[in-house]
């Protein structure tokens, strides 16, 4: 029997150095991305899967922003607030980052994230409403990645800080119908994807049944279309569409039943893969906050980044609303649903061509709900204008705070913030901010 080969000397040295670099630290807080924060010789360490008070052994790694990533090797002494993760994939799957916090610590961290973002923008002391929370099993929209190797298909989310896929078996975040779809969808993709092929799957669970959009593969042969149609018929999929890449136009594969979402009772047919709030409970909380902020006194309201009408339609039942959105398919869907409402639509790229202060002057209130990047250009025009009331909706506290600072510098006072947690166990958080002219 041959003796095992010894590693080359440089590898032995590297392993010894790596072992020597392992250090013990105590976690002081959880940062904005959900990593624990510790200090080592004046350097900030970002340690995933830790809670304040944890005494841990870690190995510092590469630089990240104003600190250094560190690999968690061992929890030597757990801190208060540590809980039991709800999912077997937690720690590997990058979909959730905070399942290791117990419920009280998790809720407190979400609220602290709001106050910290406001403080960084110099907006301390703003009243913050109680956290509106969504329950497990409420996520009705998700984007999965799929990859085929040999006869096996991996289907799920990326690992934390990696392009490797976690092959999901369970997911306590997903709506039950989406979670139940994973095994048959994986089997269907095994027949659709070539070896080495990949695609993304945008899945939503509106009225009528599941709505699926495959983004990739580059071509979809007739046999693949037939297999997908059979999947739809067997597993309650209402509509199945395909496009070759993110820039493509969705092409119908199977439309077995009507797909509908309702806003204030008004049915809207969303475009394939179109934006939908992540959960019905989160949507209800956001809509309630927006309607409460705008009130009954605003006769003319602009809804910017309006999507398919999440806020525009409820607002149009009490005010005259002009809805502006850059996505043509979303604008068309909203326009088709707007009959009988005091609602007009406009397609416009609000990043490149925001409504100007002059154009905004005719409105009594403006609601804007941009993507995670925020609305820097539009916030600047609002700050230069004189709209009495502005309601900002955001899924990113950092860009919310930046845009809030712009509005504050332009003469607005941030009266109240409503936090909504519909991205369960993640570092993401929705906010609604109410701004009034001083």
CORSUL-V510584 format. One record per residue. N is the residue number from 1. PHI is phi in radians with two decimals (999 if undefined). D_CENTER is the distance of its C-alpha to the mean C-alpha in Angstrom with 2 decimals. Layout:
BEGIN
N|PHI|D_CENTER / N|PHI|D_CENTER
END
This chain:
BEGIN
1|999|55.23 / 2|-1.30|53.71 / 3|-1.21|52.35 / 4|-1.11|48.64 / 5|-1.22|47.96 / 6|-1.39|47.30 / 7|-1.10|44.31 / 8|-1.04|45.48 / 9|-0.96|46.40 / 10|-1.16|43.49 / 11|-1.21|41.01 / 12|-1.03|42.99 / 13|-1.12|42.83 / 14|-1.10|39.11 / 15|-1.10|38.51 / 16|-1.15|40.85 / 17|-1.10|39.17 / 18|-1.08|35.72 / 19|-1.13|37.20 / 20|-1.18|38.89 / 21|-1.39|35.72 / 22|-1.10|34.21 / 23|-2.33|34.21 / 24|-1.82|33.75 / 25|-2.47|31.55 / 26|-2.00|30.28 / 27|-1.34|26.68 / 28|-1.67|26.66 / 29|-2.85|23.08 / 30|-1.91|19.43 / 31|-1.41|17.78 / 32|-1.12|14.59 / 33|-1.66|12.93 / 34|1.66|14.38 / 35|-1.50|17.60 / 36|-1.22|20.99 / 37|-2.00|23.15 / 38|-2.45|26.86 / 39|-2.03|29.68 / 40|-2.42|32.23 / 41|0.90|35.12 / 42|1.42|33.18 / 43|-1.88|30.18 / 44|-1.39|26.73 / 45|-1.90|25.43 / 46|-1.84|21.83 / 47|-2.10|22.25 / 48|-1.19|19.47 / 49|1.14|19.94 / 50|-2.20|22.22 / 51|-2.20|22.79 / 52|-0.99|25.06 / 53|1.65|28.65 / 54|-1.08|28.23 / 55|-1.75|31.15 / 56|-2.33|30.07 / 57|-1.87|31.53 / 58|-2.35|29.38 / 59|-2.12|30.03 / 60|-1.07|28.90 / 61|-2.26|27.57 / 62|-1.43|26.26 / 63|-1.24|25.41 / 64|-2.54|21.93 / 65|1.02|21.85 / 66|-1.70|24.30 / 67|-2.75|24.89 / 68|-2.35|25.24 / 69|-1.19|23.17 / 70|-2.36|25.16 / 71|-1.50|25.39 / 72|-1.35|25.87 / 73|-1.71|29.25 / 74|-2.86|30.26 / 75|-1.60|29.66 / 76|-1.39|33.18 / 77|-2.61|32.77 / 78|-1.26|29.70 / 79|-1.54|28.72 / 80|-1.17|28.22 / 81|1.64|24.84 / 82|-1.42|24.43 / 83|-2.13|23.49 / 84|-1.71|23.58 / 85|-1.00|20.41 / 86|-1.50|19.73 / 87|-2.27|19.11 / 88|-1.17|21.63 / 89|-1.48|19.14 / 90|-1.09|17.78 / 91|1.78|18.90 / 92|-1.86|18.72 / 93|-1.15|15.44 / 94|-1.51|12.60 / 95|-1.19|10.02 / 96|-2.11|11.25 / 97|-2.16|12.96 / 98|-2.24|14.68 / 99|-1.19|16.58 / 100|-1.42|19.76 / 101|-1.56|19.83 / 102|-1.27|21.79 / 103|-1.08|20.50 / 104|-1.16|22.27 / 105|-1.14|21.26 / 106|-1.10|17.55 / 107|-1.10|17.73 / 108|-1.11|19.90 / 109|-1.12|17.61 / 110|-1.05|14.74 / 111|-1.18|17.45 / 112|-1.11|18.94 / 113|-1.08|15.80 / 114|-1.14|16.21 / 115|-1.09|19.91 / 116|-1.16|19.65 / 117|-1.11|17.50 / 118|-1.14|20.01 / 119|-1.12|22.90 / 120|-1.09|22.04 / 121|-1.64|22.30 / 122|1.27|25.55 / 123|-2.10|24.40 / 124|-1.16|25.58 / 125|1.47|26.94 / 126|-1.27|24.63 / 127|-1.06|24.55 / 128|-2.07|21.30 / 129|-1.21|21.09 / 130|-1.01|20.62 / 131|-1.21|17.19 / 132|-1.48|16.10 / 133|-2.12|14.83 / 134|-1.89|13.80 / 135|-1.55|15.85 / 136|-0.99|15.47 / 137|1.36|15.65 / 138|-1.81|13.63 / 139|-1.29|10.59 / 140|-1.79|11.99 / 141|-2.50|9.80 / 142|-2.69|8.98 / 143|-2.09|10.13 / 144|-1.76|12.98 / 145|-1.91|15.42 / 146|-2.32|19.15 / 147|-2.54|22.23 / 148|-1.89|25.87 / 149|-2.30|28.57 / 150|1.14|31.97 / 151|-1.73|31.67 / 152|-1.82|28.47 / 153|-2.03|24.90 / 154|-1.58|21.98 / 155|-2.41|18.91 / 156|2.91|15.67 / 157|-1.96|13.15 / 158|-1.22|14.40 / 159|-1.12|16.24 / 160|-1.05|15.30 / 161|0.94|16.20 / 162|-2.68|17.76 / 163|-1.67|17.97 / 164|-1.27|19.71 / 165|-1.63|18.40 / 166|-1.67|18.42 / 167|-1.42|20.23 / 168|-1.17|18.59 / 169|-1.81|21.31 / 170|-2.42|19.51 / 171|-2.76|16.06 / 172|-1.23|16.34 / 173|-1.41|12.74 / 174|-1.22|13.29 / 175|-1.02|15.43 / 176|-0.94|18.97 / 177|-1.19|19.64 / 178|-1.24|16.77 / 179|-1.10|17.87 / 180|-1.21|21.45 / 181|-1.34|20.86 / 182|-0.99|20.10 / 183|-1.09|23.83 / 184|-1.18|25.28 / 185|-1.17|22.62 / 186|-1.06|23.42 / 187|-1.14|27.09 / 188|-1.16|26.79 / 189|-1.18|25.02 / 190|-1.09|27.91 / 191|-1.57|30.19 / 192|-1.69|28.11 / 193|-1.47|27.09 / 194|-1.31|29.91 / 195|-1.05|30.48 / 196|1.49|28.08 / 197|-1.38|25.93 / 198|-2.46|22.16 / 199|-2.78|19.58 / 200|-1.90|15.99 / 201|-2.20|15.55 / 202|-1.63|13.11 / 203|-2.09|13.91 / 204|-2.32|13.76 / 205|-2.21|16.12 / 206|-1.51|17.59 / 207|-1.15|21.28 / 208|1.68|23.82 / 209|2.38|22.15 / 210|-1.22|19.43 / 211|-1.98|18.38 / 212|-2.06|18.04 / 213|-2.23|17.75 / 214|-1.57|19.07 / 215|-1.85|18.37 / 216|1.58|21.54 / 217|-1.17|24.22 / 218|-1.11|26.19 / 219|-2.27|28.71 / 220|-2.25|28.78 / 221|-1.24|32.35 / 222|-1.06|34.04 / 223|-1.07|34.14 / 224|-1.16|30.39 / 225|-1.09|29.90 / 226|-1.14|32.36 / 227|-1.14|30.62 / 228|-1.20|27.27 / 229|-1.09|29.16 / 230|-1.11|30.77 / 231|-1.00|27.46 / 232|-1.08|26.42 / 233|-1.14|29.77 / 234|-1.43|29.82 / 235|-2.24|26.39 / 236|1.21|25.62 / 237|-1.47|23.43 / 238|-1.36|24.00 / 239|-2.53|23.01 / 240|-2.33|22.56 / 241|-2.28|22.16 / 242|-2.51|22.28 / 243|-2.51|21.95 / 244|-1.19|23.24 / 245|-2.78|20.42 / 246|-1.16|17.49 / 247|-1.62|20.22 / 248|-1.31|22.14 / 249|-1.74|22.77 / 250|-1.01|21.90 / 251|-2.06|25.16 / 252|-1.18|25.93 / 253|-1.90|27.06 / 254|-2.65|27.57 / 255|-2.20|27.13 / 256|-1.63|28.59 / 257|-2.59|27.55 / 258|-1.11|26.05 / 259|-1.95|22.28 / 260|-2.50|21.54 / 261|-2.14|19.15 / 262|-2.14|20.89 / 263|-2.08|20.33 / 264|0.90|23.20 / 265|1.49|25.09 / 266|-1.60|24.94 / 267|-1.36|24.04 / 268|-2.27|21.92 / 269|-1.64|21.83 / 270|-1.29|18.46 / 271|-1.20|18.89 / 272|-0.95|18.08 / 273|1.29|14.50 / 274|-1.16|13.87 / 275|-1.19|10.80 / 276|-2.50|10.68 / 277|-0.96|8.97 / 278|-1.09|7.44 / 279|-2.50|10.76 / 280|-1.14|14.15 / 281|-1.17|14.77 / 282|-1.12|11.79 / 283|-1.05|12.92 / 284|-1.09|16.42 / 285|-1.17|15.88 / 286|-1.12|14.34 / 287|-1.10|17.14 / 288|-1.08|19.73 / 289|-1.16|18.93 / 290|-1.12|19.17 / 291|-1.12|22.35 / 292|-1.11|23.83 / 293|-1.21|23.34 / 294|-1.27|24.86 / 295|1.23|27.59 / 296|-1.71|30.47 / 297|-1.55|32.19 / 298|-1.49|30.20 / 299|-1.37|32.10 / 300|-2.18|30.09 / 301|-2.22|26.31 / 302|-1.82|24.13 / 303|-1.97|20.54 / 304|-1.77|18.94 / 305|1.02|15.92 / 306|-1.33|16.88 / 307|1.05|15.27 / 308|-1.74|17.33 / 309|1.90|18.42 / 310|-0.88|16.15 / 311|-1.81|18.06 / 312|-1.05|20.88 / 313|-1.19|22.56 / 314|-1.04|22.83 / 315|-1.15|23.98 / 316|-1.23|26.48 / 317|-1.50|28.23 / 318|-2.37|29.50 / 319|-2.48|29.41 / 320|-1.51|29.87 / 321|-2.13|26.51 / 322|-1.96|25.91 / 323|-1.76|22.50 / 324|-2.11|21.53 / 325|-2.66|18.96 / 326|-1.50|19.10 / 327|-1.49|18.28 / 328|-1.11|21.66 / 329|-1.15|20.75 / 330|-1.17|18.59 / 331|-1.04|21.51 / 332|-1.09|23.96 / 333|-1.09|22.27 / 334|-1.16|22.22 / 335|-1.07|25.79 / 336|-1.14|27.05 / 337|-1.53|25.83 / 338|-1.51|27.16 / 339|-0.99|30.81 / 340|1.52|32.58 / 341|-1.74|30.00 / 342|-1.47|30.60 / 343|-2.50|27.78 / 344|-2.00|28.01 / 345|-2.20|25.52 / 346|-2.58|25.36 / 347|-1.59|23.66 / 348|-2.84|23.13 / 349|-1.43|21.14 / 350|-1.37|20.34 / 351|-1.34|19.55 / 352|-1.52|23.01 / 353|-2.45|24.81 / 354|-1.15|23.61 / 355|-1.08|25.75 / 356|-1.39|28.61 / 357|-0.98|30.01 / 358|-1.16|32.90 / 359|-1.17|30.83 / 360|-1.34|28.86 / 361|-1.09|32.18 / 362|-1.46|32.72 / 363|-1.78|29.77 / 364|-1.50|30.03 / 365|-2.66|26.29 / 366|-2.25|23.19 / 367|-1.94|19.61 / 368|-2.38|16.93 / 369|-2.38|13.19 / 370|-1.40|12.20 / 371|-1.15|9.26 / 372|-1.02|8.11 / 373|-1.21|11.76 / 374|1.41|13.17 / 375|-2.40|16.46 / 376|-1.01|19.25 / 377|-1.16|21.85 / 378|-1.21|21.37 / 379|-1.09|21.42 / 380|-1.12|24.65 / 381|-1.20|26.22 / 382|-1.10|25.39 / 383|-1.11|26.92 / 384|-1.45|29.97 / 385|-1.71|30.38 / 386|-2.32|31.62 / 387|-1.07|29.24 / 388|-1.11|30.01 / 389|-2.38|26.55 / 390|-2.22|23.04 / 391|-2.07|19.88 / 392|-1.82|16.70 / 393|-1.96|13.26 / 394|-2.57|10.40 / 395|-1.88|6.85 / 396|-2.52|8.71 / 397|-0.97|12.02 / 398|-1.17|13.76 / 399|-1.30|13.73 / 400|-1.03|14.33 / 401|-1.10|17.30 / 402|-1.08|18.53 / 403|-1.19|18.66 / 404|-1.13|20.13 / 405|-1.11|22.77 / 406|-1.07|23.68 / 407|-1.14|24.23 / 408|-1.10|26.18 / 409|-1.16|28.35 / 410|-1.56|29.06 / 411|1.89|30.45 / 412|-1.71|27.69 / 413|-1.87|27.41 / 414|-1.42|24.12 / 415|-1.47|25.40 / 416|-2.87|22.63 / 417|-2.22|19.00 / 418|-1.91|17.18 / 419|-1.60|14.36 / 420|-2.29|12.18 / 421|-1.78|10.55 / 422|-1.94|8.69 / 423|-1.89|6.48 / 424|-1.00|9.99 / 425|1.10|11.58 / 426|-1.98|8.86 / 427|-1.45|9.38 / 428|-1.36|6.39 / 429|-2.68|8.22 / 430|-1.59|8.91 / 431|-2.34|12.42 / 432|-2.13|15.22 / 433|-1.98|18.16 / 434|-1.92|21.62 / 435|-2.03|23.95 / 436|-2.19|27.64 / 437|-1.13|30.34 / 438|-1.26|32.76
END
